[in-house]
Amino acid sequence: MSIQQQIYNFLHEKNPQVELNDDTELFKSGVVNSLFALEIVIFVETTFGIRLKRKDVKLENFESINRIAALVERVQKGK
């Protein structure tokens, strides 16, 4: 299963009534708020076996499923 699909499944499980695609703006659309963002950070770290640094935890990295997936890939590659 792709990184995007795993993130989608997590978000959809938490918000089954919301239609999402890989580019849905999660904060602007109201799918994610600041408390839920913390849940996403924990999900990303545990699911993908990575450790996010403070500089990684910023709005632009969590704006959409594609942005979160790109962050995961960057951290996995050590960049």
Secondary structure by P-SEA (a helix, b strand, c coil): ccaaaaaaaaaaaacccccccccccccccccccaaaaaaaaaaaaaaaccccccccccccccccaaaaaaaaaaaaacc
